[in-house]
Amino acid sequence: MQTMHKGLPWGLNLWGFTDFNGTQGTRDDHFELTQFFTEYRLRKPLPKLYKVEGLGVELEYNEARGADNGLLRVGLTFKHAVSTPYGTGWLQWRGLPYETDGSGQQLSMIHFFALGERLTLAGFSDFNLNKHGPNRWVAESQLACLIHGQLWLTLEARYNGFQSANPSLDGSGIALGLSIRP
């Protein structure tokens, strides 16, 4: 489940999602939604600064299944256009140096590219700097093909270094699905 709201008061925009996951390792309870992860970002674009456009401030909230897993991050973003043979794409760089639990920081790159009239590539790479353990990557890319109207066929590849560190979870995978985009 994903949401995006632009045009909020004071130039703010909100983006977020909640992933619900079943149990891994046994076929019988794949559809028992035993895990979740939620992430919401409140962004405020900043005015042009020394001829630099695309800067912003971001407040990010994360929560996962389990006790005391809520986390708030604060940082800066920089988003810029990238030309492709099929139109425009963009990259957004994020530096989130403050986390409310004091566990570390996060550096991110988010991307979107048009690969044709009906084909897009979008995703992210997060590098999590952890003070109390090893640094971890979380990355995902989605190749999407427009089927008809607003219906898209999506192939997704994902790696989660936090899940890979847990012996009972598989931190990588590939999925095929359908999505509706406005």
C-alpha positions as a printed NumPy array, in Angstrom:
array([[  0.   ,   0.   ,   0.   ],
       [  1.526,   3.328,  -1.1  ],
       [  0.404,   6.954,  -0.874],
       [  1.547,  10.275,  -2.333],
       [  0.116,  13.718,  -1.569],
       [  1.459,  16.849,  -3.238],
       [  0.231,  20.371,  -2.793],
       [ -0.205,  20.229,   0.972],
       [ -0.101,  23.522,   2.919],
       [  3.268,  25.356,   3.093],
       [  4.537,  23.507,  -0.002],
       [  4.791,  20.182,   1.855],
       [  4.33 ,  16.787,   0.222],
       [  3.829,  13.375,   1.792],
       [  4.912,   9.996,   0.431],
       [  4.761,   6.636,   2.14 ],
       [  3.983,   2.957,   2.115],
       [  3.263,  -0.031,   4.306],
       [  4.501,  -3.502,   3.332],
       [  2.734,  -6.534,   4.805],
       [  4.685,  -9.793,   4.656],
       [  3.889, -13.405,   5.377],
       [  6.046, -15.865,   7.26 ],
       [  9.083, -17.17 ,   5.388],
       [ 10.279, -20.753,   5.315],
       [  6.988, -22.667,   5.409],
       [  4.485, -22.955,   2.591],
       [  1.507, -23.357,   4.923],
       [  1.52 , -19.826,   6.295],
       [  2.879, -17.67 ,   3.451],
       [ -0.384, -15.741,   3.438],
       [ -0.448, -15.165,   7.208],
       [  0.547, -11.492,   7.448],
       [  2.921, -11.723,  10.411],
       [  5.349,  -8.91 ,   9.556],
       [  5.079,  -5.311,   8.409],
       [  7.27 ,  -2.334,   7.636],
       [  6.   ,   1.211,   7.202],
       [  7.807,   4.336,   5.991],
       [  6.388,   7.846,   5.564],
       [  8.257,  10.951,   4.406],
       [  7.2  ,  14.562,   4.821],
       [  9.178,  16.807,   2.441],
       [  9.546,  20.543,   2.036],
       [ 11.304,  21.861,  -1.077],
       [ 13.714,  24.704,  -0.326],
       [ 14.011,  27.854,  -2.427],
       [ 16.794,  28.087,  -4.994],
       [ 20.069,  28.558,  -3.091],
       [ 23.205,  29.902,  -4.823],
       [ 21.874,  28.812,  -8.245],
       [ 21.148,  25.293,  -6.913],
       [ 17.612,  24.026,  -7.435],
       [ 16.149,  20.799,  -6.098],
       [ 17.171,  21.02 ,  -2.429],
       [ 14.714,  20.001,   0.259],
       [ 14.28 ,  19.073,   3.909],
       [ 12.828,  15.684,   4.826],
       [ 11.344,  14.101,   7.933],
       [ 11.038,  10.289,   7.687],
       [  9.17 ,   7.918,  10.013],
       [  9.821,   4.136,   9.977],
       [  8.238,   1.357,  12.001],
       [  8.473,  -2.42 ,  11.817],
       [  6.874,  -5.352,  13.601],
       [  8.077,  -5.649,  17.184],
       [  8.414,  -3.526,  20.278],
       [ 10.002,  -0.067,  20.149],
       [ 10.809,  -0.16 ,  16.432],
       [  9.63 ,   3.367,  15.63 ],
       [ 12.324,   5.642,  14.223],
       [ 12.34 ,   9.249,  13.057],
       [ 15.029,  10.562,  10.669],
       [ 15.738,  14.138,   9.581],
       [ 17.912,  15.348,   6.722],
       [ 18.396,  17.028,   3.368],
       [ 17.501,  15.936,  -0.156],
       [ 18.666,  16.957,  -3.619],
       [ 16.605,  16.007,  -6.681],
       [ 17.645,  16.662, -10.276],
       [ 16.503,  15.716, -13.758],
       [ 18.365,  13.179, -15.891],
       [ 17.874,  13.017, -19.651],
       [ 17.264,   9.652, -21.289],
       [ 16.752,   8.819, -24.969],
       [ 13.046,   8.337, -24.134],
       [ 12.368,  11.425, -22.037],
       [ 13.236,  12.617, -18.609],
       [ 14.134,  10.75 , -15.518],
       [ 15.415,  11.918, -12.185],
       [ 17.728,  11.083,  -9.295],
       [ 17.183,  12.086,  -5.697],
       [ 20.025,  11.977,  -3.189],
       [ 19.193,  11.91 ,   0.519],
       [ 21.38 ,  12.391,   3.561],
       [ 19.62 ,  11.708,   6.851],
       [ 22.24 ,  12.329,   9.568],
       [ 19.877,  12.349,  12.559],
       [ 17.947,   9.342,  13.908],
       [ 15.885,   9.569,  17.088],
       [ 17.238,   6.292,  18.486],
       [ 20.865,   7.424,  18.   ],
       [ 21.707,   4.217,  16.103],
       [ 23.241,   5.813,  13.005],
       [ 22.5  ,   7.62 ,   9.767],
       [ 21.236,   6.846,   6.274],
       [ 22.422,   7.806,   2.784],
       [ 20.065,   7.135,  -0.125],
       [ 19.669,   7.418,  -3.854],
       [ 16.214,   7.167,  -5.434],
       [ 15.799,   6.868,  -9.205],
       [ 13.185,   6.99 , -11.956],
       [ 13.907,   6.575, -15.682],
       [ 11.672,   6.286, -18.727],
       [ 13.039,   3.456, -20.908],
       [ 10.41 ,   3.785, -23.595],
       [  6.828,   4.947, -24.072],
       [  5.517,   2.066, -21.965],
       [  8.567,   1.028, -19.913],
       [ 10.015,   2.557, -16.705],
       [ 12.721,   1.702, -14.181],
       [ 12.37 ,   3.026, -10.631],
       [ 13.829,   2.186,  -7.264],
       [ 16.203,   3.089,  -4.472],
       [ 19.411,   2.188,  -2.679],
       [ 19.717,   2.943,   1.046],
       [ 23.042,   2.659,   2.865],
       [ 22.437,   2.46 ,   6.618],
       [ 25.385,   3.485,   8.788],
       [ 24.982,   1.704,  12.13 ],
       [ 26.841,   2.741,  15.285],
       [ 26.158,  -0.554,  17.089],
       [ 26.683,  -3.09 ,  14.314],
       [ 27.582,  -3.595,  10.674],
       [ 26.409,  -1.14 ,   8.038],
       [ 23.574,  -2.497,   5.889],
       [ 22.217,  -1.977,   2.361],
       [ 18.561,  -2.072,   1.364],
       [ 17.928,  -1.757,  -2.391],
       [ 15.06 ,  -2.309,  -4.782],
       [ 14.386,  -1.726,  -8.461],
       [ 11.14 ,  -2.128, -10.367],
       [ 10.909,  -2.575, -14.109],
       [  7.35 ,  -1.689, -15.132],
       [  5.541,  -2.094, -18.441],
       [  2.265,  -0.297, -19.151],
       [ -0.32 ,  -2.889, -20.207],
       [ -3.42 ,  -0.737, -20.658],
       [ -4.742,   2.543, -19.252],
       [ -3.349,   2.725, -15.724],
       [ -2.516,  -1.001, -15.381],
       [  1.189,  -1.887, -15.184],
       [  3.031,  -5.226, -15.109],
       [  5.937,  -4.925, -12.642],
       [  9.067,  -7.024, -12.114],
       [ 10.782,  -6.181,  -8.834],
       [ 14.164,  -7.208,  -7.421],
       [ 14.945,  -6.472,  -3.764],
       [ 17.787,  -6.905,  -1.283],
       [ 17.459,  -6.194,   2.443],
       [ 20.685,  -6.449,   4.46 ],
       [ 18.77 ,  -6.367,   7.763],
       [ 16.752,  -9.433,   6.767],
       [ 19.844, -11.181,   5.326],
       [ 21.474, -10.873,   8.758],
       [ 18.588, -12.844,  10.298],
       [ 19.096, -16.617,   9.771],
       [ 15.33 , -17.225,   9.626],
       [ 14.725, -14.689,   6.827],
       [ 15.758, -14.44 ,   3.187],
       [ 16.892, -10.891,   2.458],
       [ 16.621, -11.033,  -1.317],
       [ 13.969, -11.856,  -3.822],
       [ 12.221, -11.243,  -7.092],
       [  8.511, -10.637,  -7.545],
       [  6.11 , -10.218, -10.441],
       [  2.945,  -8.197,  -9.963],
       [  0.382,  -5.738, -11.213],
       [ -0.035,  -2.14 , -10.149],
       [ -2.429,   0.693, -10.882],
       [ -0.869,   4.133, -11.323],
       [ -2.762,   7.378, -11.775]])
